[in-house]
Amino acid sequence: MGLFDRLRGDDDERVVFLGIDGVPLNLVQDHPDVFENLTDIKNTGSGGRLESIVPPESSACWPSLTTGVNPGATGVYGFQDREVDSYETYVPLGRHVKATRLWDRVTDAGRDATVLNVPVTFPPSTRIQRMASGFLSPDLESATSDESLRRTLEEFDYQTDVNAKLGHDDDKTEFIENAHATLDARYEAFVHYLEQDDWDLFFGVFMSTDRVNHFLFGDYATDGEYNAEFLEFYRTLDEYIGEIRDSLDDNTTLIVASDHGFTHLEWEVNCNQFLAEEGWLSYEADDHDALTDIGEDARAYSLIPGRFYLNLEGREPNGVVSQSEYEATREELIADLESLTGPGGQQVCKRIVKGEDAFDGPHDDIAPDLVVIPANGFDLKSGFSGKEAVFTEGPRNGMHKFENSLLYTTEPGLNLDGANLFDVTPTILDLLDVDTDVTFDGTSLLG
């Protein structure tokens, strides 16, 4: 609650949402000694599993979580999307999100919102009270909605993201130090604006959790070299969540949620290399590194993470798969994907989702035809530069997981059976008593 609210005695309901990107439910459940505060929040409020979206990638997840609708309505499907009627691709930013964000609905209702470090919100909005964009922002100056915010964040040594390049080093010491520094500054900024701003909705995201998981989750899963440092990082995060929880009054609901789960990564699966070896994908020349380089006879291609597209006539500029052959060709591709096994004989594809079963809306013209949910350990990559093999190893030892995201809240009695990311926005609007006539893909979790 902001200082002005405390002085005026305002008793309107408020919500603090803290995102913890990529934190899996079982990590918290298995370590109540590390997550003492989150465990207490669940025991005195509500808590449980959230289902992520298809595909479980942060660039697609956060637009859906903050709008309550699927990528067919947000227009964002992953870290890389294809231009309509083109083979050109782009990295989706906040301006590419077509659906209305939660904080805009709160602002339209005459309430105030402070939004800090949410992925895929660049450039920052100036129509809400305050915003610092998160993941994919080029620098702090352009990520902040006003000069005062920029100066304040600079005083905290605030970074828009962890330096992930440090995670590529064999010695992870500097990476871990940078992750802690990023976490500390994020917490200081959150506490500052929780205290100073007159907000009804405070929405902040800790993204450093995702970065730590990508480079240290394997150490945790195998009791490796950096297992202790991994858990210590999370002990610090939990302490910060506890401090924020303790600072809130009885009229404020705290929600802590992740956008997807995580698991141990064992193999990177180079999907376009697989398609090339199986005769689905060809290139115009030996030197290729982009979708624009695919050959005239290419029948399929992949974009990260695990999205597969037929090179469809009338949709792709040089499509070769006719509409009449679409279903048969897609079933052929499904069969080939289902036959893909890893170096140890394990099946790579846990589940294959058809596009029409996951995406619906005015922006489904770039929706994939198939999305593969991989088995644990197989991280689906989709570069176009060509790889020596389908299965390779990289610097990361943690990967996103569709299942096992979480939602914990101080609000008792939430019904989390079958809950998913689409439910978060309608739940927060319900808590704030903000009416809307919009149809969401989710529903309020309030009993």
C-alpha positions as MATLAB code, in Angstrom:
seq = 'MGLFDRLRGDDDERVVFLGIDGVPLNLVQDHPDVFENLTDIKNTGSGGRLESIVPPESSACWPSLTTGVNPGATGVYGFQDREVDSYETYVPLGRHVKATRLWDRVTDAGRDATVLNVPVTFPPSTRIQRMASGFLSPDLESATSDESLRRTLEEFDYQTDVNAKLGHDDDKTEFIENAHATLDARYEAFVHYLEQDDWDLFFGVFMSTDRVNHFLFGDYATDGEYNAEFLEFYRTLDEYIGEIRDSLDDNTTLIVASDHGFTHLEWEVNCNQFLAEEGWLSYEADDHDALTDIGEDARAYSLIPGRFYLNLEGREPNGVVSQSEYEATREELIADLESLTGPGGQQVCKRIVKGEDAFDGPHDDIAPDLVVIPANGFDLKSGFSGKEAVFTEGPRNGMHKFENSLLYTTEPGLNLDGANLFDVTPTILDLLDVDTDVTFDGTSLLG';
ca = [
       0.000    0.000    0.000;
       1.301    3.438   -0.903;
       1.932    6.136    1.663;
      -1.002    8.262    0.461;
      -3.400    5.336    0.890;
      -2.304    4.765    4.466;
      -2.821    8.440    5.278;
      -6.281    8.593    3.748;
      -7.381    5.285    5.275;
      -8.354    3.776    1.921;
      -9.742    0.264    2.451;
     -10.166   -0.765   -1.202;
      -8.853   -4.226   -2.014;
      -5.366   -4.311   -3.528;
      -3.223   -6.984   -5.118;
       0.523   -7.560   -5.193;
       1.597  -10.052   -7.836;
       5.161  -11.371   -7.707;
       6.247  -13.429  -10.680;
       9.028  -15.972  -10.158;
       9.851  -16.984  -13.708;
      10.318  -20.705  -14.261;
      10.113  -21.836  -10.628;
       8.671  -25.375  -10.491;
       6.176  -26.434   -7.853;
       8.085  -29.562   -6.863;
      11.207  -27.522   -6.067;
       9.244  -25.564   -3.458;
       7.378  -28.598   -2.143;
      10.547  -30.663   -1.787;
      12.410  -27.994    0.210;
      10.162  -26.426    2.876;
      13.321  -25.524    4.812;
      14.516  -23.375    1.886;
      11.059  -21.964    1.075;
       9.808  -21.290    4.594;
       7.804  -18.225    3.598;
       6.210  -19.686    0.480;
       5.318  -22.789    2.468;
       3.676  -20.637    5.129;
       1.793  -18.646    2.485;
       0.367  -21.880    1.114;
      -0.480  -23.251    4.563;
      -2.342  -20.108    5.636;
      -3.722  -19.182    2.217;
      -3.845  -21.256   -0.946;
      -1.295  -22.876   -3.197;
      -0.806  -25.475   -5.861;
      -0.033  -26.325   -9.430;
      -0.608  -24.128  -12.468;
      -0.590  -25.515  -15.977;
       1.479  -23.467  -18.405;
       0.530  -22.726  -22.012;
       1.534  -24.223  -25.341;
       4.371  -23.559  -25.919;
       5.814  -23.102  -22.378;
       8.207  -20.294  -23.331;
       8.481  -17.037  -21.378;
       7.928  -14.814  -24.418;
       4.549  -16.466  -25.000;
       3.679  -17.199  -21.364;
       3.808  -13.691  -19.910;
       1.582  -12.095  -22.589;
      -0.995  -14.831  -21.957;
      -0.732  -14.628  -18.164;
      -1.171  -10.834  -18.225;
      -4.097  -10.848  -20.684;
      -5.965  -14.066  -19.876;
      -6.004  -15.200  -23.509;
      -4.070  -17.613  -25.702;
      -1.395  -16.743  -28.298;
      -4.013  -16.753  -31.027;
      -5.351  -13.597  -29.357;
      -2.080  -12.113  -28.052;
      -0.260  -12.663  -31.356;
       2.894  -13.862  -29.571;
       3.907  -17.515  -29.912;
       7.523  -17.609  -28.777;
      10.929  -15.946  -28.742;
      10.888  -15.826  -32.554;
       7.783  -15.329  -34.692;
       7.220  -15.206  -38.448;
       5.885  -12.215  -40.312;
       2.532  -12.807  -42.008;
       2.977  -13.713  -45.716;
       6.751  -13.770  -45.309;
       9.690  -15.920  -44.236;
      11.115  -12.983  -42.311;
      11.132  -13.452  -38.549;
      11.257  -11.076  -35.594;
      11.633  -11.128  -31.816;
       8.234  -10.205  -30.293;
       8.275   -7.230  -27.942;
       5.560   -5.611  -25.867;
       4.277   -3.647  -28.836;
       3.519   -6.934  -30.614;
       1.071   -8.043  -27.896;
      -2.372   -7.454  -29.408;
      -4.570   -8.268  -26.402;
      -5.309   -5.813  -23.569;
      -3.024   -6.160  -20.565;
      -4.248   -6.582  -17.013;
      -2.798   -3.257  -15.842;
      -4.520   -1.394  -18.663;
      -7.872   -2.790  -17.534;
      -7.080   -1.697  -13.971;
      -6.145    1.789  -15.194;
      -9.295    2.015  -17.341;
     -11.309    1.277  -14.192;
      -9.845    4.354  -12.488;
      -7.330    2.426  -10.383;
      -3.527    2.693  -10.353;
      -0.890    0.144  -11.338;
       2.859   -0.073  -10.845;
       4.487   -2.626  -13.137;
       8.152   -3.616  -12.862;
      10.269   -6.055  -14.846;
       7.544   -8.015  -16.652;
       8.950   -9.811  -19.712;
       7.725   -8.718  -23.146;
       6.563   -5.238  -22.114;
       9.081   -3.135  -24.043;
       8.650   -0.291  -24.785;
       7.196    0.722  -21.407;
       3.679    2.066  -21.212;
       3.243    5.693  -20.213;
      -0.522    5.471  -19.774;
      -0.261    3.565  -16.508;
       1.195    4.962  -13.295;
       4.696    3.509  -13.615;
       6.479    0.841  -15.646;
       9.959   -0.556  -16.040;
      10.031   -3.098  -18.854;
      11.763   -6.419  -18.293;
      13.219   -9.189  -20.461;
      14.089   -8.057  -24.022;
      14.560   -4.404  -23.032;
      17.785   -3.092  -24.609;
      18.844   -0.877  -21.696;
      17.545    0.730  -18.519;
      17.036    4.173  -20.005;
      14.666    2.963  -22.706;
      13.024    0.445  -20.345;
      11.682    3.064  -17.908;
       8.509    5.066  -18.329;
       9.909    8.275  -16.817;
      13.177    9.908  -15.859;
      12.534    9.740  -12.128;
      12.078    5.970  -12.304;
      15.303    5.570  -14.276;
      17.314    7.609  -11.786;
      15.896    5.705   -8.832;
      16.623    2.321  -10.368;
      20.159    3.392  -11.201;
      20.696    4.178   -7.525;
      19.877    0.530   -6.776;
      22.316   -0.712   -9.473;
      19.237   -2.209  -11.104;
      19.792   -4.419  -14.163;
      17.083   -5.355  -16.643;
      18.367   -8.943  -16.679;
      21.067  -11.282  -15.461;
      24.146  -11.463  -17.676;
      23.384  -14.908  -19.075;
      26.672  -15.036  -21.000;
      28.426  -15.563  -17.679;
      26.521  -18.827  -17.330;
      28.437  -20.232  -20.300;
      31.668  -20.264  -18.280;
      32.729  -23.524  -16.664;
      33.330  -21.591  -13.457;
      29.871  -20.287  -12.515;
      31.069  -18.077   -9.652;
      30.737  -14.788  -11.516;
      27.364  -15.816  -12.945;
      26.045  -16.642   -9.475;
      27.303  -13.323   -8.108;
      25.605  -11.472  -10.964;
      22.342  -13.372  -10.393;
      22.385  -12.419   -6.705;
      23.140   -8.783   -7.515;
      20.256   -8.700   -9.987;
      17.922  -10.314   -7.451;
      18.985   -7.930   -4.677;
      18.455   -4.829   -6.801;
      15.087   -6.088   -8.013;
      13.950   -6.614   -4.430;
      15.144   -3.150   -3.367;
      13.261   -1.562   -6.261;
      10.097   -3.527   -5.493;
      10.183   -2.557   -1.818;
      10.806    1.090   -2.685;
       7.805    1.405   -4.974;
       5.567   -0.748   -2.825;
       6.186    1.855   -0.126;
       6.193    5.020   -2.239;
       3.547    4.494   -4.911;
      -0.207    4.897   -4.532;
      -1.069    1.600   -6.226;
      -4.036   -0.725   -6.433;
      -2.133   -3.330   -8.437;
       1.592   -3.898   -7.982;
       2.932   -6.338  -10.571;
       6.611   -7.291  -10.420;
       8.577  -10.218  -11.835;
      11.795  -11.848  -10.652;
      13.315  -13.090  -13.925;
      16.676  -14.116  -12.449;
      15.096  -17.396  -11.307;
      14.779  -18.509  -14.934;
      18.418  -17.646  -15.587;
      19.649  -19.549  -12.534;
      17.545  -22.548  -13.515;
      18.934  -22.651  -17.053;
      22.526  -22.913  -15.862;
      22.298  -24.557  -12.439;
      19.195  -26.760  -12.412;
      21.211  -29.742  -13.564;
      23.545  -29.267  -10.589;
      20.512  -29.284   -8.307;
      18.958  -32.344   -9.981;
      22.186  -34.375   -9.836;
      23.623  -32.992   -6.592;
      26.336  -31.410   -8.700;
      28.999  -28.817   -8.048;
      26.693  -25.825   -7.583;
      23.782  -27.514   -5.795;
      24.384  -25.594   -2.553;
      24.641  -22.260   -4.371;
      21.428  -23.031   -6.260;
      19.475  -23.617   -3.050;
      21.075  -20.612   -1.340;
      19.881  -18.377   -4.174;
      16.352  -19.643   -3.627;
      16.611  -19.230    0.123;
      17.368  -15.549   -0.493;
      14.435  -15.221   -2.901;
      12.093  -16.780   -0.354;
      13.311  -14.382    2.340;
      12.565  -11.444    0.053;
       9.061  -12.767   -0.650;
       8.533  -13.125    3.093;
       9.638   -9.546    3.734;
       7.217   -8.261    1.122;
       4.387  -10.417    2.498;
       4.981   -9.107    6.016;
       4.835   -5.489    4.816;
       1.317   -5.775    3.369;
      -1.898   -4.918    5.189;
      -5.045   -7.000    5.535;
      -6.693   -5.404    2.493;
      -3.917   -6.555    0.177;
      -3.712   -9.987   -1.419;
      -0.311  -11.354   -2.348;
      -0.063  -13.734   -5.312;
       3.197  -15.468   -6.194;
       3.238  -17.429   -9.453;
       5.530  -18.877  -12.082;
       4.877  -19.046  -15.814;
       6.271  -22.512  -16.494;
       8.120  -25.279  -14.721;
      11.690  -26.516  -15.081;
      13.569  -29.785  -15.326;
      17.048  -31.186  -15.931;
      18.299  -30.726  -19.513;
      20.329  -33.592  -20.950;
      20.168  -33.105  -24.734;
      19.485  -30.217  -27.064;
      17.393  -31.435  -29.989;
      18.098  -29.570  -33.216;
      14.663  -29.796  -34.806;
      15.540  -28.299  -38.183;
      18.503  -30.653  -38.456;
      16.082  -33.525  -37.834;
      13.720  -32.193  -40.508;
      16.614  -31.843  -42.960;
      17.842  -35.384  -42.337;
      14.316  -36.757  -42.756;
      13.772  -34.949  -46.068;
      11.302  -32.334  -44.807;
      13.606  -29.304  -44.986;
      16.125  -28.126  -47.562;
      18.047  -24.910  -48.127;
      18.811  -22.788  -51.172;
      22.557  -22.830  -50.512;
      25.146  -24.403  -48.235;
      25.478  -21.115  -46.337;
      22.205  -20.721  -44.419;
      21.212  -19.272  -41.049;
      17.618  -18.040  -41.315;
      14.128  -19.132  -42.310;
      14.495  -17.015  -45.447;
      17.162  -19.482  -46.635;
      14.893  -22.536  -46.939;
      14.657  -24.249  -50.308;
      11.801  -24.261  -52.786;
      10.964  -27.894  -52.072;
      10.966  -27.578  -48.257;
       7.808  -29.108  -46.797;
       8.264  -28.133  -43.129;
      10.357  -26.051  -40.747;
      10.542  -25.390  -37.010;
      10.698  -22.332  -34.783;
      11.723  -22.366  -31.135;
      10.441  -23.900  -28.910;
       9.125  -27.036  -30.581;
       6.808  -25.310  -33.038;
       6.452  -27.030  -36.402;
       5.029  -25.457  -39.549;
       4.142  -26.998  -42.857;
       5.313  -24.915  -45.800;
       1.707  -24.402  -46.779;
       0.537  -23.149  -50.139;
      -1.370  -19.877  -49.780;
       0.021  -19.176  -46.297;
       3.781  -19.287  -46.743;
       5.084  -17.267  -49.724;
       6.537  -20.321  -51.500;
       4.389  -22.995  -49.950;
       4.524  -26.426  -51.554;
       2.042  -28.368  -49.400;
      -1.411  -27.936  -50.909;
      -4.513  -27.410  -48.816;
      -5.877  -30.746  -50.056;
      -2.720  -32.512  -48.820;
      -2.549  -30.622  -45.519;
      -4.036  -33.173  -43.119;
      -2.274  -36.153  -44.640;
       1.052  -34.321  -44.642;
       0.602  -33.195  -41.053;
      -0.153  -36.752  -39.957;
       2.987  -37.878  -41.749;
       5.007  -35.291  -39.851;
       3.405  -36.343  -36.552;
       4.407  -39.946  -37.247;
       8.006  -38.925  -37.950;
       8.164  -36.842  -34.780;
       6.709  -39.656  -32.704;
       9.443  -41.948  -34.026;
      12.235  -39.600  -32.904;
      14.255  -41.174  -30.094;
      17.226  -39.888  -28.151;
      20.731  -41.355  -27.867;
      19.533  -43.703  -25.121;
      16.437  -44.790  -27.025;
      14.017  -42.551  -25.125;
      11.084  -41.065  -27.030;
      11.645  -37.324  -27.457;
       8.044  -36.212  -27.929;
       5.923  -36.565  -24.828;
       2.895  -34.986  -26.475;
       2.146  -33.371  -29.835;
      -0.504  -30.656  -29.893;
      -2.271  -29.614  -33.089;
      -2.394  -25.872  -33.591;
      -6.169  -25.589  -33.670;
      -6.365  -27.302  -30.270;
      -4.224  -24.631  -28.601;
      -4.662  -21.389  -30.540;
      -7.779  -19.437  -31.372;
      -8.174  -15.757  -32.085;
      -7.736  -12.957  -34.603;
      -3.956  -13.462  -34.721;
      -3.782  -17.189  -35.381;
      -2.534  -16.681  -38.952;
       1.038  -17.333  -37.764;
       0.099  -20.153  -35.405;
       2.150  -23.344  -35.744;
       0.572  -26.460  -37.175;
       2.056  -28.580  -34.391;
       3.677  -27.959  -31.017;
       5.790  -30.668  -29.423;
       5.844  -30.943  -25.636;
       9.110  -32.832  -25.116;
       9.925  -35.513  -22.603;
      12.042  -34.397  -19.663;
      15.648  -33.853  -20.663;
      15.099  -32.937  -24.318;
      15.258  -29.207  -25.070;
      13.915  -28.386  -28.524;
      16.023  -25.941  -30.559;
      15.259  -24.557  -33.990;
      18.232  -22.744  -35.501;
      18.721  -22.661  -39.280;
      22.516  -22.609  -39.420;
      22.810  -26.385  -39.521;
      24.209  -28.699  -36.871;
      26.512  -31.674  -37.041;
      23.908  -33.823  -35.313;
      20.300  -33.811  -34.159;
      21.341  -34.312  -30.528;
      24.007  -32.020  -29.095;
      25.040  -30.605  -25.738;
      25.341  -26.943  -24.764;
      26.164  -24.797  -21.736;
      22.691  -25.040  -20.197;
      21.627  -27.887  -17.923;
      18.050  -26.775  -17.193;
      15.041  -26.511  -19.528;
      11.451  -25.291  -19.459;
       8.672  -27.699  -18.606;
       4.988  -27.432  -19.508;
       3.785  -28.900  -16.227;
       4.717  -27.867  -12.726;
       4.412  -24.096  -12.573;
       2.866  -22.797   -9.349;
       0.575  -20.254   -7.725;
       0.708  -19.421   -4.003;
      -1.426  -16.706   -2.431;
      -2.442  -15.256    0.895;
      -6.068  -15.535   -0.264;
      -7.562  -18.705    1.288;
      -9.951  -20.984   -0.515;
      -8.762  -20.599   -4.104;
      -9.802  -23.492   -6.326;
      -6.604  -24.526   -8.099;
      -7.844  -27.826   -9.533;
      -6.965  -27.629  -13.226;
      -5.797  -24.007  -12.913;
      -3.674  -22.517  -15.678;
      -2.002  -19.253  -16.675;
      -5.164  -17.917  -18.305;
      -6.859  -17.843  -14.889;
      -4.470  -15.309  -13.353;
      -5.796  -12.130  -14.977;
      -9.513  -12.810  -14.300;
      -8.627  -13.774  -10.715;
      -6.770  -10.509  -10.075;
      -9.571   -8.463  -11.643;
     -12.026  -10.316   -9.429;
      -9.953   -9.570   -6.331;
      -9.854   -5.887   -7.309;
     -13.592   -5.870   -8.083;
     -12.878   -4.605  -11.604;
     -15.742   -5.552  -13.895;
     -15.162   -6.410  -17.541;
     -17.365   -7.835  -20.278;
     -14.410   -9.500  -21.981;
     -14.390  -13.259  -22.516;
     -11.133  -14.721  -21.221;
      -9.700  -18.165  -21.878;
      -9.477  -18.559  -18.104;
     -11.797  -17.941  -15.173;
     -11.436  -16.475  -11.707;
     -10.108  -18.940   -9.136;
     -12.013  -17.310   -6.293;
     -14.539  -19.596   -4.633;
];
